[in-house]
Amino acid sequence: MKDSQNPHSDADGNPWLSLREASRQMGVSPATLRSWADGGRVPSYRTPGGHRRFRISPANSPLQEAGAVTEIRWRLLEHSALGRVRVALETETSQTSALMAMPPRARVEHRQLGRELIQLLVTALQQKDVELGARADALGKTYATLHRRSGMERRAALTALGFFRNAFVASVIEFAFGLGEPSPDQLISWLARVNEIIDRVCVSMLESLQEQSSLHAK
């Protein structure tokens, strides 16, 4: 599509934005936004210096039609992370040995908690402004109860959560590049959100283990 030559805001006052600003507002990669503009799905023009400017408004946003596709992509991220964890658990390593040594029933419970953690992380990435601390705290307490019941030491419990962290981070990076060329800011933001949630789960788990140990020591 030939870029528009009109550098002014539209009738509703929607401004022309830089590539970085527009891609951040729409939550898509710069490569995706360029593709939409080339296809005529987003108005754009070039400045005298050759830089592109984009106009974003609810009326012309391709995100309306892309909503269903986006939802499918988030589900793919969840399945990718689950699959990565499943494959990694087939090989015993320093991170998985404690999990593989758990009694069969405890392993099943731990897998379910892993699924809940991954679902929580996907929700955190989709809804970056939503407070999910209470859910992370509750999950950490449940992990603590399971680990204490199955006799897992704290170091092993933290190592197990580190295993899930690594698996999910790898899936997020794969997911981001699957959407196109990710902006460094977007990728950093996603990884920071992942670490924020997992750190909250870890702290809650350790605090709960300490409380349980104190109660049993009395």
N, C-alpha and C positions, 0 to 999 in steps of 0.2 A: 504494500500500500504506500502511495506517495504521502509524505508527511504534510500536515496542514501548515499553512503559512501564517495563520492568525495567532498572534502571541497573547491575546487577551483572555480574561476569564470569561466563562459562558454566562448566559442570562441569569443563572441561579447563583453566580458568584463563585463557582468552583474554580480554584486557581490551577495554573499549570505547574506541575511538580517535576523535580529532577528524577532521574531514574532511581536513585537510591531512596528518595522520599516516597515515590509512588509505589515501589515494590514493598517498602516497609508497611505502608498503609494498607496495601492489599494482602499482605502476608504471603507473597509469592516471590520466587527468585527473579533477579533482573533478567535472566535469559527467558523466563516464561513471559514476563511483561513485554520484552522486545518482540517476542513471537506474536503475542496478542496484538500489539500495535501494527506489526507488519501485515497481519491478517485483517486489519480493519476493525478489530473488536474493541480497541481503546484508542481514542483520539490522541494524536501526537503531532509535534512540529519540531523543527530544528532551529536553534538559535543561530545568529550570524557566525558564532564560533564553532558551529557544528555539533553542539550538544543537543540531545533530545529532551523534550519536555512532554509530559503526559498529563491528561486531564482525567481525573477520576470522579465519578459520581454514581449514585445508586442506579441511575437510569441506564448507564452504559457499562456497568461493571460485569465482566464475564463471570465473576464469582457467583452470581445468581444461578447461572446455568451449570457452573462447575461444582456446586454444593454437593451433589450426589457423588461426583467423582472424588472430591476431597474426602468425603466420609469413607469411601472405599479405601482410599490411600491410608487413612489412619488405621483402618482395620488391618490392612496389610502390614503396617508397622508392628502392630500387636502380634500378628501371626509370625512375622519374621523373628521377633524377639523370642517368642515361645519356641520356635523351631531351633533357633541358635542355642538356647539353653538346653533343649532336649538332646541335641547332637553333642554338645560339650559334656553332658553328663554321662555319655557312653564311654568316655575315656577318663580314667582316674588320674587326677593331677593334684597338686598341693591344695588347690582351691576346692576341688570336688570330693576329696577323700573323706572328709568328715560327713558330707551329705550321703555318700555311698555306704558309710558305716552305720547309718541310722537304721533302726528297725523298720521293716517293710511298711507298717502302718504309718509310722512317723514320716517316712519318705513321701507317702501319698499326701499327707497333710502339708508337708513342706512344698510339694509341687503346687498344691492349691493356693498356698500363700504366695508362691512365686507368681502365679497367674494373676492374683489380686494386686500384687505390687506392680506388675507390668501394666495392668489396666489402669491403675492409679497414675502411673507415669504418663501414659498416653493421654489421659484426661488432663493432666497438668500441662502438657504441651498444647493441647487443643484450647484449653481455657486458662491462658497464662495469668489472668487477673483474678482467678477464683481462689479463695483461701481453702487449701486442702490439708492444713496442718492437723486438724482433728482426726481425719482419716488416716494420715500417716502415723500419728501417735497410737491410734487404736491398732493399726497393723503391727507396729513395733511391740506393743504389749502382747499381742497374740504370738508373735515370733518368740518372745521371751518365755512364755508359758510352754510352748512346744519344745524349745531347746532345753529348758530345765527338766521337763518330764522325760526327755530322751537322753539326758545326761551329756549334752553337748557343752563344751567349755566356751567361755566368752570369746576367746581368740578364734576358735573355730566358727562361732556364730557370726562374728564380724567378717571372717574370710568368706563365708557363704554369701553374705550380702554383697561383698566385693565382687564375687563371681557374677551375681545378677547385674551389678552395676556395669561391669565390663561388657557383658553380653548385650545389655540394652543400649549402651553408648555406641557400640559397633553397629547395631541395627539403626540407630538414629542417624549416624553418619551415612550409612548406606541409603537410608530413606531420603535424606536431604539431597544427596547427589542424584538420586533417582528422579527428583522433581526438577532437576536442572542444575545450573551452576548456583550453589548456595552462596549468599552473601556471608562474609565472616561474622558480621554482627548477628545475623539470624542464627547461625550455627552456634556461636558462643552463647546466645540467649537460651537456646534449647538445652545445651549441655549444662548450663548453670542451673536451669530449672530442674533437670534430672538430678543433679547433685544435691540441690536444695531438699528435694523430697526424700531421697535415699538417706541423706544425712539426718533428716528429721526422724526417719524410721529407726536408724541406728541409735540415735540418742535415746529415743523412747524405749527401745529394746534394752539398752544397757541400764537405764534408770529402773526399769521394771525388774530386771534380773537382780539389781542391787536391793530393791525393796523386798523381793521374794527371799533373797539370802538372809536379809536382816530378820524377817519374820520367822524363818526356820531356825535361826540361831538363838531365838529367845526361848 
